[in-house]
Amino acid sequence: MILNNHTMQVKLNFTEVQNFDTKELSIYKSLRENAFSADNSFIADSPKVVNKLLEGAVEVKSILATSEYYEEFEELLLPKKIPTLYFATKEMMQNIVGHKIHHNVMMHAIRPKENTLETLGEQIIMLDEITSTQNIGSIARSAAALGVDSYVVPKQGPHPYARRAMRVSMGYTGKLKIHTYDDIITTIQTLQTLGYRVFAAEVTEDATMLSQVEVPQKWILLMGHEGKGISQDILNVCDEVVSIEMQEGVKSFNVAVAASIMMYQFKNRV
């Protein structure tokens, strides 16, 4: 049952929720990580993530939150003219997600329209078959922090707007130009025709050490699968392979850590 609109002590109009067995609220129960609906909906949660997204131009469909959230962030919400603001207790929100939560807000929004390859920035972080949603979010946060404003990811993997990826990114995914591709080799070749030099992050005998790499103005840093790395077929179409100098006996970094180190070096060597 959803009660009629009420007005809190604050100036926001909200709809009080007594249970979630309604069509309007089904989105909060049905969306899990990569289960996007036909309109590219996504669910974000936690005040830091939701508020960071609200600072941008994301299209918001509704917010589900406690009275404490609405009271604390009234000034942020008032000018946004969000269609529906649902109010519920934290206990009710925990019932919908199926586990104890440590935040008091969820948001239903629409992913921004994807960028074409031609509209991406001069520095791009690109992923090949990354399987961890947490790594997707961590790399997005590092890219935003370091000023690498474009993110190219495969369609078959976790999306940067997946709920857990958004949480790990702290909402900074919203600052990035995102493109998802079907075929990695075709995409790399297209980007090369647009003037990018493609660097593959991999450990090979002929790899350039990170401290020695010469970085052009337009570059792409390609990160591989957490376990398998980048296949030889893909390495063959890249312009250069780059490795991070490591101590003997240490095979590799976590992919998100490696991406952060390499993006920092690339940004400071242009």
Phi and psi in degrees as a GROMACS rama.xvg file:
@    title "Ramachandran Plot"
@    xaxis  label "Phi"
@    yaxis  label "Psi"
@TYPE xy
-115.326  125.731  ILE-2
-78.6731  166.889  LEU-3
-67.4407  163.753  ASN-4
-59.2182  139.161  ASN-5
-125.846  168.339  HIS-6
-119.055  124.084  THR-7
-75.3608  -177.484  MET-8
-63.3712  -26.9471  GLN-9
-79.4624  178.86  VAL-10
-90.4062  2.11394  LYS-11
-80.2675  143.026  LEU-12
-94.3087  130.635  ASN-13
-138.419  164.153  PHE-14
-113.445  120.326  THR-15
-80.3463  136.942  GLU-16
-110.452  133.292  VAL-17
-107.745  -25.6708  GLN-18
-155.841  171.76  ASN-19
-106.808  13.6929  PHE-20
-84.3638  58.561  ASP-21
-136.363  153.619  THR-22
-62.1782  -39.5599  LYS-23
-63.3795  -31.6531  GLU-24
-100.441  0.16703  LEU-25
-62.199  -27.0222  SER-26
-59.0863  -33.6089  ILE-27
-74.8087  -20.6617  TYR-28
-93.0864  -31.6937  LYS-29
-89.4174  -27.0498  SER-30
-82.0514  118.319  LEU-31
-132.103  117.161  ARG-32
48.2667  -97.1852  GLU-33
-94.9149  7.15396  ASN-34
-84.9096  70.1055  ALA-35
-79.0376  146.561  PHE-36
-84.4382  177.201  SER-37
-62.5472  -25.391  ALA-38
-94.7222  15.9225  ASP-39
65.0841  33.9854  ASN-40
-65.5638  153.144  SER-41
-145.451  159.354  PHE-42
-114.489  127.846  ILE-43
-113.373  149.308  ALA-44
-141.059  161.36  ASP-45
86.6746  141.798  SER-46
-57.2308  -41.3896  PRO-47
-62.2026  -44.2781  LYS-48
-69.0213  -49.4958  VAL-49
-61.0541  -45.2125  VAL-50
-66.9813  -36.0503  ASN-51
-64.5262  -40.9833  LYS-52
-66.8014  -36.132  LEU-53
-66.1501  -22.3702  LEU-54
-70.8813  -20.2132  GLU-55
-94.8023  -155.235  GLY-56
-110.339  23.6236  ALA-57
-64.9314  143.18  VAL-58
-83.3436  116.287  GLU-59
-99.6665  130.021  VAL-60
-91.8501  -42.8022  LYS-61
-163.903  163.466  SER-62
-127.568  138.729  ILE-63
-117.494  116.481  LEU-64
-154.042  170.658  ALA-65
-87.0115  166.316  THR-66
-61.4678  -33.1247  SER-67
-61.5974  -40.5592  GLU-68
-64.2723  -47.9014  TYR-69
-61.5248  -39.9386  TYR-70
-67.3891  -40.0531  GLU-71
-71.7095  -35.2894  GLU-72
-115.687  30.2867  PHE-73
-55.5368  -44.8625  GLU-74
-65.4566  -32.3253  GLU-75
-71.3737  -38.6022  LEU-76
-81.0081  -33.7536  LEU-77
-52.5111  -47.1993  LEU-78
-77.289  -5.48124  PRO-79
-81.6591  -21.4045  LYS-80
51.9927  50.6477  LYS-81
-71.4456  132.035  ILE-82
-54.06  -45.1921  PRO-83
-139.859  130.648  THR-84
-116.104  108.251  LEU-85
-89.8055  138.099  TYR-86
-112.356  132.121  PHE-87
-149.913  164.397  ALA-88
-79.4842  161.859  THR-89
-63.7387  -34.2987  LYS-90
-61.9816  -41.2654  GLU-91
-66.7191  -39.024  MET-92
-65.8543  -36.075  MET-93
-64.4903  -34.0168  GLN-94
-64.4087  -36.0727  ASN-95
-73.0254  -34.7726  ILE-96
-88.4227  -14.7287  VAL-97
85.0819  8.92071  GLY-98
-157.671  167.963  HIS-99
-66.5233  132.476  LYS-100
-113.921  154.623  ILE-101
-115.508  21.0555  HIS-102
-134.961  174.605  HIS-103
-132.957  27.2864  ASN-104
-155.513  142.816  VAL-105
-133.205  150.483  MET-106
-133.912  135.283  MET-107
-101.449  119.234  HIS-108
-140.324  175.444  ALA-109
-109.671  131.09  ILE-110
-58.3668  139.032  ARG-111
-59.472  153.098  PRO-112
-59.5287  136.084  LYS-113
-66.5809  150.347  GLU-114
-83.016  146.189  ASN-115
-78.3433  163.797  THR-116
-59.1634  -34.4694  LEU-117
-70.0347  -18.5674  GLU-118
-105.08  8.99948  THR-119
-76.1819  164.356  LEU-120
-76.49  -178.348  GLY-121
-78.0297  -20.1327  GLU-122
-120.232  129.22  GLN-123
-130.69  135.948  ILE-124
-101.739  127.834  ILE-125
-125.133  140.718  MET-126
-116.527  145.662  LEU-127
-123.077  104.41  ASP-128
59.721  35.5628  GLU-129
-67.5991  130.734  ILE-130
-101.646  -20.436  THR-131
-88.4169  121.118  SER-132
-63.0131  -34.6049  THR-133
-63.1895  -40.8583  GLN-134
-64.8383  -37.7624  ASN-135
-57.6301  -45.7784  ILE-136
-70.3623  -39.9743  GLY-137
-64.316  -42.0676  SER-138
-65.0715  -39.396  ILE-139
-60.6359  -43.302  ALA-140
-64.1273  -43.2062  ARG-141
-65.066  -41.2385  SER-142
-60.5199  -46.2973  ALA-143
-62.0858  -40.7066  ALA-144
-66.3157  -35.4722  ALA-145
-92.4198  -4.41667  LEU-146
85.7952  17.7963  GLY-147
-90.2468  102.139  VAL-148
-93.3866  4.37555  ASP-149
-126.806  138.607  SER-150
-132.884  117.254  TYR-151
-114.637  121.735  VAL-152
-134.962  156.13  VAL-153
-74.5451  146.678  PRO-154
-66.2512  -28.5106  LYS-155
-83.4561  -3.21843  GLN-156
-105.036  -176.793  GLY-157
-59.992  142.078  PRO-158
-93.8683  145.576  HIS-159
-58.7668  -20.3795  PRO-160
-95.0767  8.6287  TYR-161
-61.1013  148.253  ALA-162
-55.8923  -46.7461  ARG-163
-70.3257  -36.5925  ARG-164
-63.6526  -41.9461  ALA-165
-61.8046  -40.7429  MET-166
-64.8737  -44.1157  ARG-167
-66.2351  -35.3402  VAL-168
-75.104  -8.74626  SER-169
62.0196  24.4584  MET-170
87.1591  -3.13568  GLY-171
-74.2789  -9.22772  TYR-172
-54.1033  -33.1782  THR-173
-62.3681  -13.6904  GLY-174
-89.5335  -4.72533  LYS-175
-103.159  148.153  LEU-176
-84.321  122.783  LYS-177
-115.646  138.021  ILE-178
-135.044  133.276  HIS-179
-110.368  138.876  THR-180
-117.478  159.417  TYR-181
-93.1474  -48.5134  ASP-182
-120.997  120.877  ASP-183
-70.2728  -40.55  ILE-184
-66.5603  -44.8144  ILE-185
-60.6168  -40.318  THR-186
-66.0751  -44.0221  THR-187
-59.5171  -45.6286  ILE-188
-63.808  -38.2841  GLN-189
-64.3867  -43.1272  THR-190
-65.3863  -34.9458  LEU-191
-63.7248  -37.5124  GLN-192
-67.586  -20.3363  THR-193
-87.3529  3.64878  LEU-194
99.7614  8.11505  GLY-195
-86.5638  144.971  TYR-196
-99.591  128.376  ARG-197
-101.776  119.235  VAL-198
-106.273  124.399  PHE-199
-96.3262  128.207  ALA-200
-85.9374  103.141  ALA-201
-157.975  156.3  GLU-202
-97.1063  108.531  VAL-203
-137.03  165.028  THR-204
-64.8728  -31.4061  GLU-205
-101.02  15.198  ASP-206
-69.317  145.374  ALA-207
-80.6857  133.505  THR-208
-70.9837  144.275  MET-209
-56.1701  -37.7404  LEU-210
-68.9736  -15.0281  SER-211
-108.844  -4.17557  GLN-212
-69.7568  140.846  VAL-213
-99.9429  119.181  GLU-214
-105.327  123.409  VAL-215
-80.2487  178.802  PRO-216
-67.7393  -39.9825  GLN-217
-108.201  113.777  LYS-218
-141.074  157.707  TRP-219
-128.052  130.199  ILE-220
-106.889  115.723  LEU-221
-100.477  120.971  LEU-222
-104.849  139.099  MET-223
-97.3061  -177.331  GLY-224
-58.5766  144.211  HIS-225
-56.9404  -34.7484  GLU-226
-106.369  -43.3715  GLY-227
-87.3891  -17.6088  LYS-228
72.0073  -150.552  GLY-229
-106.522  131.077  ILE-230
-70.044  159.808  SER-231
-63.844  -35.967  GLN-232
-58.3738  -39.2191  ASP-233
-75.9177  -41.054  ILE-234
-58.2113  -33.982  LEU-235
-63.596  -27.6493  ASN-236
-96.1109  -8.5884  VAL-237
-77.5713  159.364  CYS-238
-82.6202  -30.0433  ASP-239
-160.504  147.782  GLU-240
-105.731  135.937  VAL-241
-126.401  136.981  VAL-242
-126.22  149.837  SER-243
-87.7143  133.003  ILE-244
-63.1841  129.128  GLU-245
-133.524  159.944  MET-246
-68.0858  148.957  GLN-247
-58.7049  135.058  GLU-248
93.392  -7.88909  GLY-249
-104.568  119.524  VAL-250
-80.1121  -41.8191  LYS-251
-165.91  169.155  SER-252
-96.3452  163.073  PHE-253
-57.8899  142.911  ASN-254
-61.6304  -36.0743  VAL-255
-69.8185  -37.7345  ALA-256
-66.0017  -46.3087  VAL-257
-59.9406  -43.0991  ALA-258
-61.0739  -40.065  ALA-259
-65.1987  -45.8779  SER-260
-60.7957  -45.6859  ILE-261
-71.5261  -39.7622  MET-262
-62.0745  -40.3363  MET-263
-60.8932  -46.492  TYR-264
-64.741  -43.0445  GLN-265
-63.2222  -42.8971  PHE-266
-63.6478  -30.3669  LYS-267
-97.4158  5.68872  ASN-268
-118.384  1.9733  ARG-269
